[in-house]
């Protein structure tokens, strides 16, 4: 199973964490976005959207990290604890995954990526929008031990990679979000590979944020 990835990418890190939890071997193929390797014809042939992570499993090709997490669990998990089959439990997990992709990480990227990738100032008002998204997450975590209930799921693993990017790469102080900090301490200590994959990968990303402003 091939995973086209970049070590400093939070979404790529999430896929690696879930694969590790499922005892799956990934053949890691690095794609350096800084060198525009994602635009090489051979990669576009695999993924015309030319994004990472991209998974190739015996000829089956899939991208978007949260879709990959669900696929790995549905195909390879020996039991359903990480992605329960119960419709309502699964629906909450899916909602949290969509929140991660479409609200939390999206607002982080909207504020920081113009600064760290293009050398431009952040658009006006974007940090406040990002703070609002963090407050939503804080509220979710006031309701349960984990992000989608009382046990660890792929929603926690996806958000763990995201929050590690915020804390380690961007150097954000999240101490005023008590529920996020409590959850982060719990999940970061219990998910195998977090330091090796997320923390070390985020440290590679950190130099890009040196001059970024809130």
Buried (B, 14 or more C-beta within 10 A) or exposed (E): BBBBBBBBBBBBBBBBBBBBBBEBEBEBBEBEBEEEBBEEEEBEEBBEEBBBBBBBBEEEEBBBBBBBBBBBBEEBBEEBEBBBEEEEBBEBBBBBBEBBBEBBBBBBBBBBBBBBEEEEEBEEEBBEBBBEBBEBBBEBBEEBBBBBBEEBBBBBBBBBBBBBBBBBBBEBEBEEBEBBBEBBEBBBEEBEBBEEBBBBBBBBBBEBBEEBEE
